[in-house]
């Protein structure tokens, strides 16, 4: 019974941890499928987290916080869009700039406003997204294994977690079943062709970048108003890069993105749990640092073609200049 | 479809082609005036941030920073000390960029080099300084070079994208260092992750101590032998890139891989060599901070200097002279920022990160934003040009 309980708690932690990864990963998916490389996911999420925490603390509403997070993140996204679509700037450089700006601005403004080294006031009650109990979670608690999975692993998360997971089938549908999705995939592979067909490359890319901003905003709001109860300086702590790694691992596809994010979340949950090091028979002690850096190592191996080939959208990173 | 090189490089080529098609500017306007305009805009926006959120006069803030950075010997010394680290970081980024590689992993390479330096220094007991110091330097460069070599190899041989690989390598490096420092190197009873103190023979001499025997009395706080070494490194990079066969090959690969192949240059080889050199330069950041100041290995000793190297390289247009000047500016930002925070604790290091971000944004990503306006201005000022075109 103890083992089952432990596994359930690790699995629940994995779901919780993988939520921001998943939102970032899908955000990056929209952007990169349109041909805009985005290493600024981290910064946009951080800016969103800050806006959510400040707004929720001021107005006592987590929903207003979410709205502020989305607006802020979309603002940063538009900055990236203007730099890389309108001014054909280097997208990687723009991403680096956005990460630094978000890191500096959130900590600086947070400190000016609250004077606690960038920390925002603690949130409680309606200012936080509370856990949602799925229907019948209490009732099936007694049922072994299945009940446990339902009530401990699947139930009891914030609404944003369910939103993130619902985004996976939604993204798959948008990408593969809608006209927008078809064009989005096309513009990331061959913008000339899309242009020749009389469809605006810029407008498509702007829309992709906007979706990216919305999703990273939700990810940020999740971090500061659901997962924890305040904004702390640099609270994203590399999660945006992890989402990016998951995106590569998933080869820029929605369902594999879910798998990659859950895997990365599980690795994190395990490395938190074992803390001092896991003893594997025959190998000896495996340090938790190794387990927590496994996603990065796996991504490198993936990129090197050792775990299957990872081919990004062909036009990713390339500014498009409409021919006149 | 064009299918040469990384998307990044294609993008660069595309962008330049687009810019050239728009209008022509004299070279000095493109190389000096445009970045200058962008830097001014970046500072103005930062000034607006300061004015909006703190209500302070940006001009006063700026003057306090300049005074803190250059006002006395202590300020100048600290400015140059920070600049030294940025010179190495900027050179590392620049060398790679000449070969068309965006090395975003300079920070990780530098941090890992810290381990090399620490291992070397801690095993140098009894060795005289003139042997111990170069040996530790070589160890740092070797560790940094290795951390640059692997992504370089993977890009050249396996086609992995250098940007992503080096980002991942930054994280892997920090996990590795965390592990090594906390579980292997940390002396028993130490409260924080750090190595044992280095033996004194591995301390880099202070510039003031070096010059004193010659009767020259300068009191430059913190400036150690790493500063002249960084200037030598800048000279080395200049000679390498513009005066050697290898540098020519690097620039060819950076501009057009297909052309390089036709010219008998192996992009695979050049990419790997470039990343080794870049990583070795990144590794030299450690001699300034660890052997010159800390005298022990500490966690995250680079404090993001590797990323500042990106800004430095962008601002210096990947030219060593520009990099040295940009490094001094960024060193002054940090030092001036510290002085500012003594005045008013609200102005902490985060404000400097904002300034750096703004500079990267305007000089790097939005570099073409003001180009049409500048070109129009030139047309207005030189009517003769219009007729010629």
Interface residues (C-beta under 8 A of the other chain):
Chain A: X37 X39 X79 X82 X83 X84 X87 X88 X89 X90 X91 X92 X93 X94 X96 X97 X98 X99 X100 X101 X102 X103 X104 X105 X107 X108 X109 X111 X112 X113 X115 X118 X190 X233 X238 X241 X244 X245 X248 X287 X289 X290 X292 X293 X296 X297 X299 X300 X303 X304 X305 X312 X314 X315 X316 X317 X318 X319 X321
Chain B: X1 X6 X7 X8 X10 X11 X12 X14 X15 X17 X18 X49 X53 X54 X102 X104 X154 X158 X159 X160 X161 X163 X164 X165 X167 X168 X169 X171 X172 X175 X176 X178 X179 X183 X307 X310 X314 X346 X348 X350 X351 X352 X353 X354 X355 X356 X357 X358 X360 X361 X364 X365 X366 X367 X368 X369
